[in-house]
Amino acid sequence: MDVTIDTGARVALWRCYLLDTRCELLRLLREPMYIIPTLVFPALFYAMFGLLLGARGSAEAARYLLATYGVFGAMGAGLFGFSVTLAIDRERGFFALRRALPAPPSAWLVARMLIAMLFALCIVLELALLASVFGGVSLPAAQWALLWTVTVLGALPFCAIGLLLGSVSSANAAPAWVNLLFLPMAFLSGLWLPLSMLPDVFARLAPVWPAYHLAQIALQVVGQGSGGAIWAHAGVLAGVGVGAAALAIRRLTRAG
């Protein structure tokens, strides 16, 4: 009987997660101000700067920017998917209401993580289509799959950072705080231009940014990494993600 009850509880828990994911996804699909920038801008920027201006017919440049613009898209999916909506929910009292409902406290968090990873997957598939059709990029199937996996999982540390920003920001201030972090981090991590084209001081400070470490992993997957062990970059991302998530959960537990 214990086993049957335990199995039933597990099924019910996963059903809660799936239902919450469905509801949160429908909610986001009704918000074009989130959907359009998240899904369209990375592909648009890659087409303009990676294929038309940056690559200039070079498959190597298109491959480099394929990896880095995928990281750029994953960053946006993670940061904006958590921070702004969480700040709005907190300000409206919806987050406090959720805590009072008879549902797993982690359901909202798991749902948003799954949605951010889904959006990151959509972005890298868009970029892969552009790169292969118009950029002359050709990778083995296993390499494509590994690049997509790295980028999709790489959204998780930025989900944690977005969770932290949303836990301390007001609804009006959250978009400004995210952009203040998002855009400089993308530029200074070498996502828009290779670090070799930037002043030396930027290249020395690049490891400060988590986006740099995810970009280095993605670049090594496509054979263009500048060095450094993958496990070291992954360790930095894991540390940033766990640290930001712990601070955010502590803040939400105390203040809501």
WOZIGI-V376876 format. One record per backbone hydrogen bond with DSSP energy under -1.0 kcal/mol. NH is the residue of the N-H (numbers start at 1). CO is the residue of the C=O. E is the energy in kcal/mol with one decimal. If there is no record, write none. Layout:
((NH | CO | E) (NH | CO | E))
This chain:
((5 | 1 | -2.7) (6 | 2 | -2.7) (7 | 3 | -2.7) (8 | 4 | -2.5) (9 | 5 | -2.3) (10 | 6 | -2.0) (11 | 7 | -2.2) (12 | 8 | -2.3) (13 | 9 | -2.3) (14 | 10 | -2.4) (15 | 11 | -2.0) (16 | 12 | -2.0) (17 | 13 | -2.0) (18 | 14 | -2.5) (19 | 15 | -2.7) (20 | 16 | -2.5) (21 | 17 | -2.4) (22 | 18 | -2.4) (23 | 19 | -2.4) (24 | 20 | -2.6) (25 | 21 | -2.4) (26 | 22 | -2.4) (27 | 23 | -2.1) (28 | 24 | -2.2) (29 | 25 | -2.4) (31 | 28 | -2.0) (34 | 31 | -2.0) (35 | 31 | -2.0) (36 | 32 | -2.2) (38 | 34 | -1.8) (39 | 35 | -2.5) (40 | 36 | -2.5) (44 | 40 | -2.6) (45 | 41 | -3.2) (46 | 42 | -2.2) (47 | 43 | -2.3) (48 | 44 | -2.3) (49 | 45 | -3.0) (50 | 46 | -1.1) (51 | 46 | -1.6) (52 | 47 | -1.8) (53 | 48 | -1.8) (54 | 49 | -1.8) (58 | 55 | -1.5) (62 | 58 | -2.0) (63 | 59 | -2.1) (64 | 60 | -2.4) (65 | 61 | -2.5) (66 | 62 | -1.5) (67 | 63 | -1.7) (68 | 64 | -2.0) (69 | 65 | -2.5) (70 | 66 | -1.3) (71 | 67 | -1.5) (72 | 68 | -2.1) (73 | 69 | -2.2) (74 | 70 | -2.2) (75 | 71 | -2.5) (76 | 72 | -1.9) (77 | 73 | -2.3) (78 | 74 | -2.2) (79 | 75 | -3.0) (80 | 76 | -2.0) (83 | 79 | -2.3) (86 | 82 | -2.0) (87 | 83 | -2.3) (88 | 84 | -2.3) (89 | 85 | -2.7) (90 | 86 | -2.5) (91 | 87 | -2.1) (92 | 88 | -2.1) (94 | 89 | -1.3) (95 | 89 | -1.6) (97 | 93 | -1.8) (98 | 94 | -2.3) (99 | 95 | -1.5) (103 | 101 | -2.3) (107 | 104 | -1.8) (110 | 106 | -2.8) (111 | 107 | -2.6) (112 | 108 | -2.3) (113 | 109 | -2.1) (114 | 110 | -2.5) (115 | 111 | -2.2) (116 | 112 | -2.4) (117 | 113 | -2.2) (118 | 114 | -2.2) (119 | 115 | -2.6) (120 | 116 | -2.3) (121 | 117 | -2.2) (122 | 118 | -2.2) (123 | 119 | -2.3) (124 | 120 | -2.3) (125 | 121 | -2.0) (126 | 122 | -2.0) (127 | 123 | -2.4) (128 | 124 | -2.3) (129 | 125 | -2.1) (130 | 126 | -2.2) (131 | 127 | -3.0) (132 | 128 | -2.5) (133 | 129 | -2.2) (134 | 130 | -2.5) (135 | 130 | -1.0) (137 | 131 | -2.3) (144 | 140 | -2.3) (145 | 141 | -2.5) (146 | 142 | -2.2) (147 | 143 | -2.3) (148 | 144 | -2.5) (149 | 145 | -2.3) (150 | 146 | -2.6) (151 | 147 | -2.2) (152 | 148 | -2.6) (153 | 149 | -2.6) (154 | 150 | -1.8) (155 | 152 | -1.1) (156 | 153 | -1.6) (159 | 155 | -1.6) (160 | 156 | -2.0) (161 | 157 | -1.8) (162 | 158 | -2.6) (163 | 159 | -2.5) (164 | 160 | -2.1) (165 | 161 | -2.5) (166 | 162 | -2.7) (167 | 163 | -1.4) (169 | 165 | -1.4) (174 | 170 | -2.1) (177 | 173 | -2.4) (178 | 174 | -2.5) (179 | 175 | -2.4) (180 | 176 | -2.2) (181 | 177 | -1.3) (182 | 178 | -3.8) (183 | 179 | -1.6) (185 | 181 | -1.8) (186 | 182 | -2.1) (187 | 183 | -2.1) (188 | 184 | -3.0) (189 | 185 | -1.2) (190 | 187 | -1.3) (191 | 186 | -2.1) (197 | 194 | -2.0) (198 | 195 | -1.5) (202 | 199 | -1.0) (203 | 199 | -1.4) (204 | 200 | -2.2) (205 | 201 | -1.6) (206 | 202 | -1.1) (208 | 205 | -2.0) (209 | 206 | -2.0) (214 | 210 | -1.9) (215 | 211 | -2.4) (216 | 212 | -2.2) (217 | 213 | -1.7) (218 | 214 | -2.4) (219 | 215 | -2.8) (220 | 216 | -1.9) (221 | 217 | -1.7) (222 | 218 | -1.5) (224 | 219 | -3.7) (233 | 229 | -1.8) (234 | 230 | -2.8) (235 | 231 | -2.2) (236 | 232 | -1.8) (237 | 233 | -2.1) (238 | 234 | -2.5) (239 | 235 | -2.4) (240 | 236 | -2.6) (241 | 237 | -2.6) (242 | 238 | -2.7) (243 | 239 | -2.5) (244 | 240 | -2.7) (245 | 241 | -2.3) (246 | 242 | -2.5) (247 | 243 | -2.1) (248 | 244 | -2.3) (249 | 245 | -2.7) (250 | 246 | -2.1) (251 | 247 | -2.1) (252 | 248 | -2.8) (253 | 249 | -2.4) (254 | 250 | -1.7) (255 | 251 | -3.0))
